[in-house]
Amino acid sequence: MDLLDVNHTEAFFIGDSDADILAGKQGNIYTVGVQWLKNYDTVYFTIEPNVLLKNVSDFITVLKVKNPEYDFLEWIEEGIAR
């Protein structure tokens, strides 16, 4: 994060396993547990993420709530178009 000049309040740690969530929590970063992957789906997290999401649409909503001035949907769509 130092390399990108962001602090822990400006970052998300997205993960689909306890190891991912633990890493985010150890870095004092907002954690997002995801269960939208087709081939791997954590049934439950033993380490509780800040938020648990079942689909990408909900993730985009969380991004907008945490950063209302930034249009993440536009950013994602631009990335897909490239």
HELIX and SHEET records of a PDB file:
HELIX    1   1 HIS A    8  GLU A   10  5                                   3    
HELIX    2   2 ASP A   18  GLN A   26  1                                   9    
HELIX    3   3 VAL A   56  LYS A   66  1                                  11    
HELIX    4   4 PHE A   72  ALA A   81  1                                  10    
SHEET    1   A 3 PHE A  12  GLY A  15  0                                        
SHEET    2   A 3 TYR A  30  VAL A  34  1                                        
SHEET    3   A 3 VAL A  51  LEU A  53  1                                        
END                                                                             
